[in-house]
Amino acid sequence: MSTNPWVLSAVYLFTINALEIVLFMLDKRRARLGHWRISERTLLIVALMGGTPGAYWSRQLFRHKTRKQPFSTLLHVITLLQLIAGTAIIWSALTGKYI
């Protein structure tokens, strides 16, 4: 049985973004309670794995890490790299020319 790669990609992106949202929620709660925190590195790695939309949405929803540096800058860099990679992939698929 063959599964459509677009469906697999959508399921993956939904899952990784849901994970990012949960991690931000837990980190915000732990910050309020003074408990052990989820590292910024973990949050950024999940964003790098595709959870960038979830990270941006969570920052606004939970008002968490909105002004924190260098976290914000690194998240913006990850976003830029993902946009460049996505553009290259789409360009390659449309033109048949691979980078």
C-alpha positions in Angstrom: 0.0 0.0 0.0 1.5 3.3 -1.1 0.7 6.5 0.9 0.6 9.9 -0.7 3.8 11.9 0.3 1.7 15.1 0.6 -0.5 13.4 3.2 2.5 12.2 5.1 4.1 15.7 5.0 0.8 17.3 6.2 0.6 14.8 9.1 4.2 15.4 10.0 3.9 19.2 9.9 0.7 19.0 12.0 2.3 16.8 14.6 5.6 18.8 14.9 3.7 22.0 15.2 1.3 20.6 17.8 4.4 19.4 19.7 5.9 22.9 19.6 2.7 24.4 20.9 2.6 22.0 23.8 6.3 22.6 24.6 5.7 26.4 24.7 2.6 25.9 26.8 4.5 23.7 29.3 7.5 26.1 29.4 5.3 29.1 30.1 3.5 27.2 32.9 6.7 26.0 34.4 8.1 29.5 34.3 5.1 30.8 36.3 5.5 28.0 38.8 9.2 28.4 39.1 9.8 24.8 38.0 12.4 23.2 35.7 12.1 24.7 32.2 12.2 23.4 28.7 15.4 24.7 27.1 15.4 27.3 24.4 17.6 24.9 22.4 14.8 22.3 22.5 12.3 24.8 21.3 14.5 26.0 18.5 15.3 22.4 17.4 11.6 21.6 17.2 11.2 24.8 15.1 14.0 23.8 12.9 12.3 20.4 12.3 9.3 22.2 10.9 7.6 23.6 14.0 8.2 27.3 13.1 4.5 28.2 12.6 3.7 26.6 16.0 6.5 28.6 17.6 5.3 31.9 16.2 1.7 31.2 17.1 2.6 30.0 20.6 4.7 33.1 21.2 1.6 35.3 20.7 -0.9 33.0 22.3 1.0 32.4 25.5 2.9 35.8 25.4 6.1 33.8 25.9 9.6 34.5 24.6 8.4 37.4 22.5 11.3 39.7 23.5 13.9 37.1 24.5 17.2 37.4 22.8 19.0 35.6 21.1 15.9 33.3 20.9 13.9 35.7 18.7 16.8 36.3 16.3 17.6 32.6 16.0 13.9 31.8 15.3 13.9 34.4 12.6 17.1 32.9 11.1 15.5 29.4 11.1 12.4 30.9 9.4 14.5 32.5 6.7 16.5 29.3 6.1 13.3 27.3 5.8 11.8 29.9 3.3 15.0 29.7 1.2 15.0 25.8 1.3 11.2 25.7 0.5 11.7 28.1 -2.4 14.5 26.0 -3.8 12.5 22.8 -3.5 9.5 24.3 -5.3 11.7 25.9 -8.0 13.4 22.6 -8.6 10.1 20.7 -8.8 8.6 23.3 -11.2 11.6 23.6 -13.5 13.1 20.2 -13.3 16.5 21.8 -12.5 18.1 20.6 -9.3 20.4 22.7 -7.3 
